Amino acid sequence: MALSFEDLKNTSTEELKKQYDGIAGSTVVGLNFYRDEIARRDAEVQNQRMLDFTEQVRNMTRWITGMTAVMLILTIVNICIAWNN
């Protein structure tokens, strides 16, 4: 018998894994099972790539912000030097 939606939602991941392992021995899997697992793994790889890309963009943004601050400071120093001459 299947769990109700609320019971499924409230069951811990570890408990779901135990139930899955218990049922898996007596269940025949079809091609969809393997296709879904392949798709899940592909999605996991793509998610990791997106996280890596996001980290690179964040680092680049930090560098750009830092360089902008340096340029602002140098511009202010240049203006001060020009006014004193």
VMD Tcl script that draws the C-alpha trace (Angstrom):
set ca {
  {0.00 0.00 0.00}
  {1.27 3.45 -0.88}
  {1.67 6.28 1.59}
  {-0.67 9.25 1.47}
  {0.82 12.44 0.14}
  {1.09 13.97 3.61}
  {2.70 10.82 5.03}
  {5.16 10.70 2.13}
  {5.98 14.39 2.57}
  {6.56 13.98 6.32}
  {8.66 10.80 6.08}
  {12.41 11.32 6.49}
  {14.73 10.65 3.59}
  {16.45 7.86 5.52}
  {13.12 6.14 6.18}
  {12.17 6.45 2.51}
  {15.50 4.86 1.54}
  {14.83 1.94 3.92}
  {11.35 1.44 2.49}
  {12.73 1.65 -1.06}
  {15.41 -0.95 -0.34}
  {12.82 -3.24 1.24}
  {10.51 -3.07 -1.76}
  {13.22 -3.07 -4.44}
  {14.07 -6.75 -3.99}
  {10.60 -7.87 -5.00}
  {9.89 -5.31 -7.70}
  {10.44 -5.59 -11.43}
  {11.81 -2.40 -12.94}
  {11.01 -1.13 -16.38}
  {12.95 0.99 -18.78}
  {11.46 4.19 -17.32}
  {13.27 3.49 -14.05}
  {16.65 3.53 -15.80}
  {15.72 6.48 -18.01}
  {14.61 8.48 -14.97}
  {17.83 7.65 -13.12}
  {19.94 8.72 -16.12}
  {17.93 11.95 -16.36}
  {18.35 12.56 -12.63}
  {22.12 12.10 -12.89}
  {22.31 14.38 -15.92}
  {20.33 17.02 -14.02}
  {22.67 16.66 -11.05}
  {25.69 17.26 -13.30}
  {24.00 20.27 -14.87}
  {23.11 21.67 -11.44}
  {26.73 21.36 -10.33}
  {27.87 23.14 -13.49}
  {25.42 25.97 -12.77}
  {26.67 26.24 -9.19}
  {30.26 26.39 -10.46}
  {29.31 29.04 -13.02}
  {27.49 31.05 -10.36}
  {30.58 30.94 -8.16}
  {32.73 32.18 -11.06}
  {30.32 35.04 -11.73}
  {30.34 35.97 -8.03}
  {34.15 35.99 -7.97}
  {34.29 38.06 -11.14}
  {31.79 40.53 -9.66}
  {33.93 40.88 -6.55}
  {37.02 41.58 -8.67}
  {35.15 44.14 -10.77}
  {33.86 45.83 -7.62}
  {37.37 45.91 -6.17}
  {38.86 47.31 -9.35}
  {36.11 49.94 -9.51}
  {36.96 50.99 -5.94}
  {40.65 51.23 -6.88}
  {39.80 53.35 -9.93}
  {37.60 55.61 -7.78}
  {40.40 56.12 -5.25}
  {42.94 56.82 -8.00}
  {40.57 59.28 -9.65}
  {40.04 61.13 -6.37}
  {43.81 61.23 -5.79}
  {44.34 62.51 -9.33}
  {41.74 65.27 -8.84}
  {43.35 66.28 -5.53}
  {46.78 66.47 -7.16}
  {45.40 68.50 -10.08}
  {43.69 71.01 -7.74}
  {46.83 71.49 -5.67}
  {48.92 72.38 -8.70}
}
mol new
graphics top color blue
foreach p $ca { graphics top sphere $p radius 0.5 }
foreach p [lrange $ca 0 end-1] q [lrange $ca 1 end] { graphics top cylinder $p $q radius 0.2 }
display resetview
